[in-house]
Every structure is written in C-alpha cells, then in structure tokens.
Amino acid sequence: MKSALNPNACEAALPSAGEEASHTASADEVPQAALRGQAPGGAAPFVAHVVPADRDLLYDRVSGELLLPVEVVLRDGSTEPSVLRVGPGRVELLSIQLEQAIDQRQAALNNRSAA
C-alpha cells in the first residue's frame, strides 16, 4: 500500500510487539507478493473497503501514533494487510467517537427489545 505522504513508499509489515513501529519501505524494498492482484497492464485494482484486522493495536512511542492493523479489501476480492496510523490528537477523538457509537448501538438494541 502506498503512503499518503510519500506515494513511492509502501507500508512495511506490522512490527512484532518488541520492535519499533515506524518503518516505511521504498518501492524497491517491497516484496513481489505485495504487488499481487494487479490488473492487466500493471494498474492496481480499486479498493472496495478497509476493515480492522484481528490483531492487537500497537502504540509507537517514537511518533506517538496508534497503529491499527487493517485489511484492505480490493474489488477483485483479494486482501492486503496494512496499517492505519492514527496521530496523537486523533486517538482521543476516536476514543470519544467510538464510545458514542457504542452507546447509540446499545440504545438501539434496548429500543428493539422493548418494542
């Protein structure tokens, strides 16, 4: 997956718990397996959606970012692992938004069971 800040860089694999988590790889360092699923002519397939991966979140102490492992689902059905990097200010906002969404879901479930 290409980085938003550097279109020639791709996110490296998510580091294990003991490793630092702020490495990006240049296009030359990306394994060929990461390039699979390309459409004829070398164009990358369109992204259908992105879903959280079944892995733990990590905190990068160097950048202060929360690292959320995700799966990028392409229109052809293939998936690619990636990482959503959430900056320090966004982590607090995301926490509040998730809490509100959970409360809204619970209220909807309570209304449904009461009806």
BELJOCOR-V186077 format. One record per run of one state. SS is the DSSP state (h for helix, s for strand, l for the rest). FROM is the first residue (numbers start at 1). TO is the last residue. If there is no record, write none. Layout:
ss:SS from:FROM to:TO
ss:SS from:FROM to:TO
This chain:
ss:l from:1 to:1
ss:s from:2 to:2
ss:l from:3 to:8
ss:s from:9 to:11
ss:l from:12 to:23
ss:s from:24 to:26
ss:h from:27 to:29
ss:l from:30 to:31
ss:h from:32 to:35
ss:l from:36 to:37
ss:s from:38 to:38
ss:l from:39 to:39
ss:h from:40 to:42
ss:l from:43 to:43
ss:s from:44 to:44
ss:l from:45 to:46
ss:s from:47 to:52
ss:l from:53 to:57
ss:s from:58 to:60
ss:l from:61 to:64
ss:s from:65 to:74
ss:l from:75 to:78
ss:s from:79 to:86
ss:l from:87 to:87
ss:h from:88 to:114
ss:l from:115 to:115
